[in-house]
Amino acid sequence: MRAVRRETLAAACAALLALAGCGDSGNDTPKRAATATPDERAASAETELDANRCTPAEWDGQKTVDLDRPKTKLDPARTYVATVTTNCGAFEITLDAERAPRTGGSFKYLADEGVYDGTLIHRVVPGFVLQGGDPAGNGTGGPGYTVVERPPRDLVYEQGIVAMAKSEADEPGESGSQFFVVTGPDGEQLEPEYALLGRITGGEDVVQKIGAIITDPRTDLPDPPVVIESVRVAER
């Protein structure tokens, strides 16, 4: 939500100079400016939101990414948290450094390189998943490389789990840049073939807000767009 800026005294003087003068040493008592009522402020705030009740945003278009495969892995003894900031709010993913060090290392590398900045949440299926991280913006793109790290055999894609997307042709545990967040019980039907990334540990309300957006079932693409403004990974 944008903050409402207050006019400075100088700006107010300039605007009213022709009518009354400003900063005069006369005896007139300044009148207090009218303030908006709570209902007026609420109405103003509503006009600043798009149809998804998010801050209006524009997508800059497809990005071309062609990076070398990283060799780094996450340190299982450390905690890594990714903050995903969107125009609908921010949420946090705690990366599973113990069970998915290679996948998490690739994700951090991509975040550090700015690959995710300005990309879309390009797929939302209520009760199932939200998906993003594609430089092409349509589910066909990637970073120019893939890594392979099979997920735990007993992994259940329950609500809050974050994993990496792949095509049917890819082998189990293969991933590029696209990730998905499980937002409902339908995710538990998935076979453990998608590389584990981590779990949502903050901003669950934002995840549910995005995950509830109704989309055209032919594309699953939110309209207006949900834009990933940035992804930053920090050690905690």
Buried (B, 14 or more C-beta within 10 A) or exposed (E): EEEEEEEEEEEEBEEEEEEEEBEEEEEEEEEEEEEEEEEEEEEEEEEEBBEBEBBEBEBEEBBEBEBEEBEEBBBEEEBBBBBBBBBBBBBBBBBBBEBBBBBBBBBBBBBBEEBBBBBBBBBBBBEBBBBBBBBBBEBEBBBBBBBBBBBEEEBEBEBBBBBBBBEEEBEBBBBBBBBBBBBBEBBEEBEBBBBBBBBBBBBBEBBBBBBBBEBEEEEBBBEBBBBBBBBBBEEE
